[in-house]
Amino acid sequence: METAATPRWFVRRDIDGLFGLALDNFIQILLIVNLCQGLLGFPQTIIYGRILPGIALSLVVGNFYYSWLAYQQGKKHGRDDFTALPYGINTVSLFAYIFLVMLPVKLLAIAGGKSPEQAAEIAWQAGLVACLGSGLIEFGGAWVADMLRRIAPRAALLSTLGGIALTFIAIDFLFRTFANPVVGLVPLGVILLAYFGRVKFGIPGGLLAVSLGIVLAWTTGLVSWDAVRFDAALKPIGFHFPGFWLGDLWRSRTVLFDYFSIILPMGLFNLIGSLQNLESAEAAGDRYPAAPCLAVNGVGTMVAAICGSCFPTTIYIGHPGWKALGARVGYSFLNGIVMCLLCLSGTVALLAYLVPIDAGMAIVLWIGIIIVAQAFTATPQYHAPAVVVGLLPAIAAWGAILTKNALRVAGLGTPTNPFQPDLVKQFQANNHFIDGAFALEQGFIFSAMILAAITVFIIEQKFDRAAFWSLAAALLSWIGLMHSYRWTLADTVINFGWATGSSWAAGYCLLAVLFLYAHWRSLKS
């Protein structure tokens, strides 16, 4: 008789997991610091005295809970190989709330006669309210998420993650690797040898890859000494005690209604994305209860808002990658401790100066590869066409974002030269239907899941279920949660509202009629 295994709070491979997850969290924090400082003009008192301490507490909530849950699941099932769910700041919401909530609020305040300092304060308060709204949606949705998990095919959930991993993780970091090949290729080689080739280096592969990346970055001149930057990186160092900002939340409560069309989709995207990550974990062998996991995710986001951060948290993509690394329970709570210390001590700027992103990006690239592979290997082989279909919306969304970035680089997207609908005609004249990419970009998490589910049920000849998913797509399109977009100064963004996506809704309804006809024919045959 086999003896049940006992989980451990820490194993050696948790070090590799820590490097990968901490790097991922660190990149998000760097984005926050750079955008809040450069774009929003927030002073250091807001960034290091309010936002980062709020982030610290929100990361502790999730990382500690998911470590504890993995340990308890291991004890319950007599296993020592449960891997904690990865957790951190939600990247999509980060950009959405900066560009679509805080920046417009700041510009409106300045236009109304407020000073830049007053406008920054108002914009920060608006971000808190948006973050709290996301947390409430995530927490409330946790109690119905299991129903969706039961009715959605695994291919629908995993292919959505695969599309995100392929584009926004793997390709982006692959570009960066080949932009600086002398620094990037050697750490990537170490990661591939350690985790695909099972080569033993004597120290964890992740630690070796990051160490080599740091050495190569500094010795090749990718990073060089700059006394001015170094002095600036030292200024925020000091303990920053978290605060409670309920008064600021109350004063800006109208933001919840003014920007509901942004907050609701972001909250729903976070909820569905986290649910998909739970399915990914189960496909890798670790089943977690959906309701408490998603509820704690919402709690983490609400803690962030109450304690000063404008940025929601989420269960991260990548559980199969951390599991394949050999990380178990300890990497998650260690990440919570490390990120908490960095945020509370103000040392984020110093670490960003000393450790370039290029030193650790190979780990994140490898995670992306594992997630895409899982979308195919953890689903039935005959569902492979559905997985491919589920990859396409994320690829389209990534292409749309790349296109808009190129337009901005070319000088468009300014007050004197804003984005215009005529751009679509110019692209179509060159046989590029960019408007289709813009439509797929909006709500691509929903459309990827729905299109993959429809394909699964077509393969299984369950045409009535395919019709049901088509009607769900019609509903989401009708209210603007999928496909419908509107033009802004330098972007195309979701156009949430009644009948804003009527043309796509009509298309999905016709598709449902077609599937019902196929169902009727199958019953007669």
MIVEX-42667 format. One record per residue (C-alpha): x, y, z; residue number from 1; chain. Coordinates in pm, whole numbers. Example, Ala and Ser with C-alpha at 12.3 -4.5 7.8 and 13.67 -1.06 7.14 Angstrom:
! MIVEX-42667
     xx     yy     zz num chaine
   1230   -450    780   1      A
   1367   -106    714   2      A
! end
This chain:
! MIVEX-42667
     xx     yy     zz num chaine
      0      0      0   1      A
    134    343    -94   2      A
    178    596    184   3      A
     10    931    128   4      A
    261   1207     59   5      A
    282   1510    287   6      A
    308   1855    125   7      A
    595   2083    223   8      A
    590   2459    259   9      A
    909   2493     58  10      A
   1102   2285   -196  11      A
   1420   2370   -385  12      A
   1241   2437   -716  13      A
   1029   2706   -548  14      A
   1331   2929   -605  15      A
   1281   2900   -982  16      A
    911   2968   -944  17      A
    987   3271   -728  18      A
   1215   3422   -993  19      A
    952   3380  -1263  20      A
    653   3509  -1067  21      A
    846   3791   -898  22      A
    975   3904  -1236  23      A
    621   3905  -1374  24      A
    493   4109  -1078  25      A
    795   4336  -1095  26      A
    732   4417  -1461  27      A
    376   4524  -1377  28      A
    501   4745  -1094  29      A
    758   4907  -1324  30      A
    480   4981  -1573  31      A
    271   5137  -1297  32      A
    556   5355  -1172  33      A
    655   5469  -1522  34      A
    299   5541  -1642  35      A
    185   5708  -1321  36      A
    494   5924  -1313  37      A
    541   5999  -1683  38      A
    186   5999  -1820  39      A
    -29   6097  -1521  40      A
    227   6320  -1352  41      A
    174   6166  -1008  42      A
    423   6285   -745  43      A
    635   6036   -554  44      A
    414   6082   -247  45      A
    123   5920   -434  46      A
    327   5652   -613  47      A
    554   5539   -330  48      A
    345   5656    -35  49      A
      1   5527   -142  50      A
     -9   5312   -458  51      A
    285   5079   -390  52      A
    189   5013    -23  53      A
   -162   4927   -146  54      A
    -14   4691   -404  55      A
    198   4533   -130  56      A
   -104   4440     83  57      A
   -308   4319   -214  58      A
    -25   4086   -323  59      A
     14   3949     29  60      A
   -358   3863     47  61      A
   -359   3649   -266  62      A
    -13   3495   -250  63      A
    -54   3387    111  64      A
   -404   3248     54  65      A
   -319   3050   -258  66      A
     -9   2904    -87  67      A
   -220   2802    211  68      A
   -487   2653    -18  69      A
   -229   2450   -213  70      A
    -92   2314    114  71      A
   -441   2223    236  72      A
   -530   2057    -96  73      A
   -210   1855    -73  74      A
   -297   1738    278  75      A
   -653   1655    174  76      A
   -548   1444   -126  77      A
   -227   1302     20  78      A
     -7   1469   -242  79      A
    308   1675   -220  80      A
    300   1809   -578  81      A
     21   2070   -565  82      A
    139   2399   -713  83      A
    -10   2720   -575  84      A
   -206   2939   -815  85      A
      9   3228   -944  86      A
   -130   3570   -858  87      A
    -51   3933   -927  88      A
   -158   4263  -1083  89      A
   -395   4245  -1378  90      A
   -218   4386  -1684  91      A
   -530   4454  -1892  92      A
   -697   4650  -1611  93      A
   -371   4834  -1545  94      A
   -374   4989  -1893  95      A
   -752   5030  -1902  96      A
   -774   5224  -1578  97      A
   -475   5445  -1654  98      A
   -574   5537  -2011  99      A
   -953   5515  -1994 100      A
  -1028   5635  -1640 101      A
   -745   5819  -1465 102      A
   -606   6008  -1765 103      A
   -949   6139  -1882 104      A
  -1036   6237  -1524 105      A
   -707   6425  -1489 106      A
   -749   6608  -1822 107      A
  -1109   6699  -1733 108      A
   -996   6834  -1395 109      A
   -727   7049  -1556 110      A
   -978   7175  -1814 111      A
  -1202   7270  -1520 112      A
   -931   7492  -1371 113      A
   -762   7254  -1127 114      A
   -388   7269  -1079 115      A
   -178   6970  -1200 116      A
   -129   6863   -837 117      A
   -503   6876   -765 118      A
   -579   6696  -1092 119      A
   -334   6419  -1001 120      A
   -508   6372   -666 121      A
   -851   6353   -833 122      A
   -723   6106  -1094 123      A
   -577   5882   -822 124      A
   -910   5885   -636 125      A
  -1090   5789   -960 126      A
   -852   5496  -1000 127      A
   -933   5377   -648 128      A
  -1306   5372   -725 129      A
  -1253   5186  -1054 130      A
  -1038   4928   -875 131      A
  -1298   4882   -601 132      A
  -1568   4834   -866 133      A
  -1365   4555  -1027 134      A
  -1319   4388   -690 135      A
  -1692   4392   -618 136      A
  -1769   4238   -959 137      A
  -1504   3967   -914 138      A
  -1626   3887   -563 139      A
  -1993   3873   -664 140      A
  -1925   3665   -974 141      A
  -1730   3406   -776 142      A
  -2051   3237   -664 143      A
  -2180   3167  -1016 144      A
  -1850   3091  -1187 145      A
  -1867   2716  -1124 146      A
  -2179   2697  -1342 147      A
  -1986   2846  -1636 148      A
  -1699   2609  -1567 149      A
  -1938   2314  -1599 150      A
  -2092   2418  -1930 151      A
  -1778   2549  -2109 152      A
  -1564   2285  -2285 153      A
  -1203   2268  -2168 154      A
  -1082   2361  -2518 155      A
  -1281   2685  -2493 156      A
  -1116   2784  -2166 157      A
   -760   2672  -2240 158      A
   -738   2799  -2598 159      A
   -824   3150  -2475 160      A
   -526   3138  -2240 161      A
   -315   2988  -2517 162      A
   -389   3284  -2742 163      A
   -292   3533  -2471 164      A
     25   3337  -2391 165      A
    124   3309  -2757 166      A
     87   3679  -2833 167      A
    111   3899  -2525 168      A
    370   3680  -2347 169      A
    571   3461  -2585 170      A
    597   3675  -2899 171      A
    654   4002  -2714 172      A
    942   3854  -2514 173      A
   1075   3671  -2822 174      A
   1098   4008  -3000 175      A
   1291   4149  -2708 176      A
   1521   3847  -2699 177      A
   1621   3893  -3063 178      A
   1645   4271  -3026 179      A
   1930   4207  -2777 180      A
   2050   3858  -2877 181      A
   2383   3861  -2693 182      A
   2199   3918  -2365 183      A
   1875   3735  -2439 184      A
   1970   3410  -2609 185      A
   2199   3262  -2343 186      A
   1942   3285  -2057 187      A
   1681   3139  -2296 188      A
   1918   2853  -2376 189      A
   1968   2784  -2004 190      A
   1593   2772  -1946 191      A
   1531   2539  -2241 192      A
   1816   2308  -2135 193      A
   1705   2302  -1770 194      A
   1333   2248  -1822 195      A
   1299   2077  -2160 196      A
   1638   1904  -2173 197      A
   1648   1827  -1798 198      A
   2015   1933  -1783 199      A
   2143   1974  -1424 200      A
   2354   2286  -1368 201      A
   2402   2242   -994 202      A
   2189   2548   -916 203      A
   1826   2620  -1015 204      A
   1797   2697  -1385 205      A
   1598   3013  -1323 206      A
   1863   3150  -1085 207      A
   2139   3072  -1335 208      A
   1950   3230  -1625 209      A
   1878   3553  -1435 210      A
   2237   3573  -1304 211      A
   2383   3529  -1653 212      A
   2138   3782  -1790 213      A
   2245   4044  -1535 214      A
   2615   3985  -1605 215      A
   2569   3999  -1984 216      A
   2350   4312  -1965 217      A
   2611   4504  -1767 218      A
   2920   4376  -1949 219      A
   2782   4432  -2300 220      A
   2664   4786  -2231 221      A
   2290   4718  -2249 222      A
   2288   4861  -1898 223      A
   2551   5118  -1798 224      A
   2632   5329  -1497 225      A
   2443   5658  -1472 226      A
   2502   5857  -1155 227      A
   2193   6075  -1206 228      A
   1962   5775  -1252 229      A
   2124   5599   -958 230      A
   2068   5899   -728 231      A
   1705   5923   -845 232      A
   1659   5553   -769 233      A
   1780   5606   -412 234      A
   1540   5891   -327 235      A
   1221   5688   -263 236      A
   1397   5442    -29 237      A
   1238   5437    317 238      A
    949   5265    489 239      A
    608   5364    351 240      A
    328   5254    584 241      A
      0   5159    410 242      A
   -300   5383    463 243      A
   -675   5341    446 244      A
   -840   5568    193 245      A
  -1212   5514    246 246      A
  -1276   5889    254 247      A
  -1118   5935    -89 248      A
  -1324   5646   -224 249      A
  -1643   5806    -96 250      A
  -1558   6151   -235 251      A
  -1508   6005   -584 252      A
  -1797   5758   -576 253      A
  -1962   5910   -887 254      A
  -1674   5766  -1094 255      A
  -1837   5424  -1048 256      A
  -2133   5544  -1257 257      A
  -1949   5780  -1492 258      A
  -1708   5506  -1601 259      A
  -1932   5204  -1555 260      A
  -1884   5114  -1922 261      A
  -1514   5062  -1848 262      A
  -1537   4913  -1499 263      A
  -1798   4645  -1577 264      A
  -1614   4490  -1874 265      A
  -1285   4496  -1682 266      A
  -1442   4323  -1382 267      A
  -1602   4058  -1605 268      A
  -1280   4004  -1801 269      A
  -1091   3952  -1475 270      A
  -1354   3705  -1355 271      A
  -1357   3500  -1676 272      A
   -979   3512  -1708 273      A
   -931   3382  -1354 274      A
  -1185   3107  -1418 275      A
   -992   3002  -1727 276      A
   -674   2990  -1521 277      A
   -844   2758  -1271 278      A
   -933   2527  -1559 279      A
   -572   2543  -1676 280      A
   -457   2440  -1327 281      A
   -698   2147  -1326 282      A
   -573   2036  -1667 283      A
   -224   2033  -1517 284      A
   -345   1809  -1234 285      A
   -436   2056   -958 286      A
   -808   2107   -900 287      A
   -906   2406   -688 288      A
  -1256   2512   -577 289      A
  -1370   2800   -796 290      A
  -1584   3004   -554 291      A
  -1329   3068   -275 292      A
  -1043   3118   -522 293      A
  -1233   3380   -720 294      A
  -1373   3541   -406 295      A
  -1025   3589   -260 296      A
   -918   3731   -594 297      A
  -1194   3991   -554 298      A
  -1097   4054   -192 299      A
   -738   4120   -299 300      A
   -859   4380   -547 301      A
  -1080   4548   -286 302      A
   -790   4555    -38 303      A
   -580   4722   -308 304      A
   -841   4998   -354 305      A
   -901   5059     15 306      A
   -528   5074     87 307      A
   -430   5308   -198 308      A
   -371   5105   -517 309      A
   -571   5173   -835 310      A
   -488   4836   -990 311      A
   -689   4512   -962 312      A
   -524   4178   -890 313      A
   -596   3847  -1056 314      A
   -512   3478  -1066 315      A
   -234   3471  -1320 316      A
   -198   3280  -1638 317      A
     83   3023  -1621 318      A
      6   2763  -1354 319      A
    120   2474  -1580 320      A
    452   2650  -1632 321      A
    518   2695  -1261 322      A
    421   2333  -1203 323      A
    655   2213  -1478 324      A
    931   2421  -1317 325      A
    884   2214  -1002 326      A
    747   2503   -796 327      A
    498   2394   -531 328      A
    366   2593   -232 329      A
    655   2814   -125 330      A
    712   3017   -440 331      A
    380   3196   -395 332      A
    411   3310    -33 333      A
    779   3397    -93 334      A
    671   3613   -384 335      A
    420   3787   -156 336      A
    693   3859     98 337      A
    948   3980   -158 338      A
    705   4206   -345 339      A
    567   4342    -19 340      A
    917   4438    101 341      A
   1001   4598   -232 342      A
    683   4807   -236 343      A
    692   4913    129 344      A
   1064   4998    127 345      A
   1061   5205   -193 346      A
   1345   4999   -341 347      A
   1155   4925   -664 348      A
   1336   5202   -851 349      A
   1679   5083   -734 350      A
   1614   4722   -831 351      A
   1480   4832  -1170 352      A
   1808   5013  -1227 353      A
   2029   4719  -1127 354      A
   1833   4426  -1277 355      A
   1717   4476  -1638 356      A
   1403   4300  -1758 357      A
   1614   4126  -2023 358      A
   1788   3926  -1749 359      A
   1476   3731  -1655 360      A
   1246   3740  -1953 361      A
   1349   3390  -2069 362      A
   1153   3241  -1777 363      A
    837   3426  -1877 364      A
    885   3326  -2242 365      A
    910   2962  -2136 366      A
    588   2997  -1935 367      A
    413   3121  -2249 368      A
    535   2821  -2448 369      A
    406   2577  -2184 370      A
     59   2737  -2175 371      A
     15   2720  -2553 372      A
    129   2358  -2553 373      A
   -116   2273  -2274 374      A
   -409   2405  -2479 375      A
   -343   2118  -2722 376      A
   -217   1842  -2492 377      A
   -479   1874  -2215 378      A
   -777   1860  -2450 379      A
   -901   1569  -2664 380      A
   -702   1538  -2984 381      A
  -1010   1574  -3202 382      A
  -1079   1913  -3038 383      A
   -756   2054  -3185 384      A
   -944   2259  -3451 385      A
  -1142   2426  -3170 386      A
   -818   2516  -2991 387      A
   -687   2678  -3310 388      A
  -1011   2876  -3347 389      A
   -978   2988  -2984 390      A
   -627   3119  -3049 391      A
   -734   3348  -3331 392      A
   -911   3634  -3144 393      A
   -608   3695  -2920 394      A
   -380   3695  -3225 395      A
   -614   3946  -3391 396      A
   -622   4161  -3076 397      A
   -244   4158  -3057 398      A
   -222   4256  -3424 399      A
   -467   4542  -3369 400      A
   -264   4673  -3075 401      A
     59   4643  -3277 402      A
   -102   4834  -3564 403      A
   -219   5116  -3338 404      A
    124   5141  -3177 405      A
    275   5172  -3526 406      A
     30   5449  -3612 407      A
    126   5636  -3296 408      A
    495   5599  -3379 409      A
    416   5742  -3724 410      A
    274   6055  -3560 411      A
    -97   5980  -3548 412      A
   -301   5984  -3229 413      A
   -227   6343  -3131 414      A
   -471   6631  -3073 415      A
   -377   6774  -3414 416      A
   -376   6437  -3591 417      A
   -619   6203  -3411 418      A
   -727   5856  -3514 419      A
  -1009   5875  -3766 420      A
  -1250   5614  -3911 421      A
  -1102   5695  -4255 422      A
   -800   5490  -4150 423      A
  -1009   5177  -4207 424      A
  -1061   5263  -4575 425      A
   -690   5320  -4622 426      A
   -613   4978  -4478 427      A
   -886   4812  -4684 428      A
   -743   4969  -4999 429      A
   -432   4760  -4924 430      A
   -642   4449  -4859 431      A
   -610   4470  -4480 432      A
   -946   4460  -4306 433      A
   -819   4624  -3991 434      A
  -1176   4697  -3876 435      A
  -1218   4321  -3826 436      A
   -910   4317  -3605 437      A
  -1042   4613  -3406 438      A
  -1374   4427  -3362 439      A
  -1202   4108  -3246 440      A
   -983   4305  -3004 441      A
  -1284   4416  -2800 442      A
  -1383   4144  -2556 443      A
  -1149   3891  -2715 444      A
  -1152   3683  -2394 445      A
  -1525   3629  -2449 446      A
  -1511   3577  -2824 447      A
  -1220   3332  -2805 448      A
  -1402   3119  -2550 449      A
  -1734   3131  -2737 450      A
  -1593   3056  -3084 451      A
  -1389   2765  -2947 452      A
  -1696   2629  -2764 453      A
  -1906   2654  -3080 454      A
  -1638   2462  -3272 455      A
  -1622   2191  -3003 456      A
  -1997   2133  -3022 457      A
  -1992   2132  -3401 458      A
  -1720   1864  -3391 459      A
  -1930   1664  -3144 460      A
  -2243   1725  -3357 461      A
  -2422   1884  -3063 462      A
  -2560   2160  -3279 463      A
  -2821   2276  -3029 464      A
  -2541   2363  -2784 465      A
  -2355   2546  -3058 466      A
  -2673   2749  -3113 467      A
  -2690   2830  -2740 468      A
  -2333   2966  -2744 469      A
  -2412   3168  -3057 470      A
  -2707   3332  -2881 471      A
  -2481   3410  -2583 472      A
  -2241   3577  -2827 473      A
  -2532   3773  -2975 474      A
  -2630   3901  -2631 475      A
  -2275   4004  -2538 476      A
  -2234   4173  -2876 477      A
  -2567   4358  -2847 478      A
  -2465   4528  -2522 479      A
  -2112   4601  -2646 480      A
  -1908   4358  -2440 481      A
  -1779   4200  -2761 482      A
  -1670   4346  -3095 483      A
  -1828   4693  -3074 484      A
  -1567   4968  -3062 485      A
  -1547   5345  -3071 486      A
  -1269   5580  -3172 487      A
  -1076   5791  -2924 488      A
   -790   6031  -2980 489      A
   -528   5755  -3009 490      A
   -709   5424  -2972 491      A
  -1013   5210  -3042 492      A
  -1188   5105  -2721 493      A
  -1487   4898  -2619 494      A
  -1821   5065  -2691 495      A
  -2039   4944  -2406 496      A
  -2409   5028  -2438 497      A
  -2748   4914  -2562 498      A
  -2743   4790  -2924 499      A
  -2390   4919  -2988 500      A
  -2294   4584  -3140 501      A
  -2617   4520  -3328 502      A
  -2455   4407  -3654 503      A
  -2244   4142  -3482 504      A
  -2545   4038  -3273 505      A
  -2748   3989  -3592 506      A
  -2471   3776  -3739 507      A
  -2458   3551  -3433 508      A
  -2839   3517  -3433 509      A
  -2832   3400  -3794 510      A
  -2557   3158  -3699 511      A
  -2778   3021  -3421 512      A
  -3061   2968  -3670 513      A
  -2821   2775  -3893 514      A
  -2712   2553  -3603 515      A
  -3073   2488  -3501 516      A
  -3148   2383  -3857 517      A
  -2851   2144  -3845 518      A
  -2982   2010  -3512 519      A
  -3326   1953  -3667 520      A
  -3171   1771  -3962 521      A
  -2966   1551  -3729 522      A
  -3280   1451  -3537 523      A
  -3454   1348  -3858 524      A
  -3163   1141  -3990 525      A
! end
